Amino acid sequence: MEHLIAKGSERITIDDTAGGIGFTSGSDATIADTYNLKGVRQAVCRVENNEIRIQTMVGKTVLAGSVGIEKAAGDEFIITGHADMENFRAIRTGGSSGIIEVIYEGDSGN
């Protein structure tokens, strides 16, 4: 079993932006540029407050909080692989923005 280590982290406010909010450091190149990191393999996420919906499929968007997988405050989820990290989008479902805490993990050798 591989041992992954934390490579970076961020806190993202999830509002009602049309099409959803992606990871600030969501793509492979951006993760490397932002954190000067290599080998990021997954994003470990926790919803801190207020319900959101998430989606990782290419060409799909989360609109008005009605499409995607519902996540409540306290829920944790992992987005694995660069394609899914690049395509990740989230949107709030109610009248208040949500917050997710993200830890980017990668290979211990990089």
KAPEQUI-V905904 format. One record per backbone hydrogen bond with DSSP energy under -0.5 kcal/mol. NH is the residue of the N-H (numbers start at 0). CO is the residue of the C=O. E is the energy in kcal/mol with one decimal. If there is no record, write none. Layout:
BEGIN
nh:NH co:CO e:E
nh:NH co:CO e:E
END
This chain:
BEGIN
nh:3 co:1 e:-0.6
nh:4 co:105 e:-2.6
nh:6 co:103 e:-3.9
nh:7 co:103 e:-1.1
nh:9 co:101 e:-2.1
nh:11 co:99 e:-2.7
nh:13 co:11 e:-0.5
nh:13 co:97 e:-3.6
nh:14 co:12 e:-0.7
nh:18 co:61 e:-0.6
nh:19 co:16 e:-2.4
nh:20 co:89 e:-3.2
nh:22 co:84 e:-0.5
nh:25 co:22 e:-1.7
nh:30 co:26 e:-3.2
nh:31 co:27 e:-2.2
nh:32 co:28 e:-2.8
nh:33 co:29 e:-3.7
nh:34 co:30 e:-2.3
nh:35 co:31 e:-1.2
nh:36 co:30 e:-0.6
nh:40 co:104 e:-3.2
nh:41 co:104 e:-1.9
nh:42 co:78 e:-2.7
nh:43 co:41 e:-0.5
nh:43 co:102 e:-2.9
nh:44 co:42 e:-0.6
nh:44 co:76 e:-3.3
nh:45 co:100 e:-1.9
nh:46 co:74 e:-2.7
nh:47 co:45 e:-0.6
nh:47 co:98 e:-3.2
nh:48 co:98 e:-0.8
nh:51 co:70 e:-2.7
nh:52 co:90 e:-2.3
nh:53 co:68 e:-2.2
nh:54 co:88 e:-2.0
nh:59 co:56 e:-1.6
nh:61 co:18 e:-0.6
nh:62 co:60 e:-0.7
nh:63 co:61 e:-0.5
nh:65 co:62 e:-2.4
nh:68 co:53 e:-2.6
nh:70 co:51 e:-3.1
nh:73 co:46 e:-3.4
nh:74 co:71 e:-2.4
nh:76 co:44 e:-2.3
nh:78 co:42 e:-2.6
nh:79 co:77 e:-0.6
nh:80 co:40 e:-2.9
nh:84 co:80 e:-2.1
nh:85 co:81 e:-2.6
nh:86 co:82 e:-2.0
nh:87 co:83 e:-1.0
nh:88 co:54 e:-2.3
nh:89 co:20 e:-1.5
nh:90 co:52 e:-1.9
nh:91 co:14 e:-2.0
nh:92 co:50 e:-1.7
nh:93 co:50 e:-0.5
nh:97 co:13 e:-2.5
nh:98 co:48 e:-1.0
nh:99 co:11 e:-2.5
nh:100 co:45 e:-2.4
nh:101 co:9 e:-2.9
nh:102 co:43 e:-2.4
nh:103 co:7 e:-2.9
nh:104 co:41 e:-2.7
nh:104 co:102 e:-0.5
nh:105 co:4 e:-2.5
nh:106 co:38 e:-1.7
nh:107 co:2 e:-1.0
nh:109 co:106 e:-1.0
END
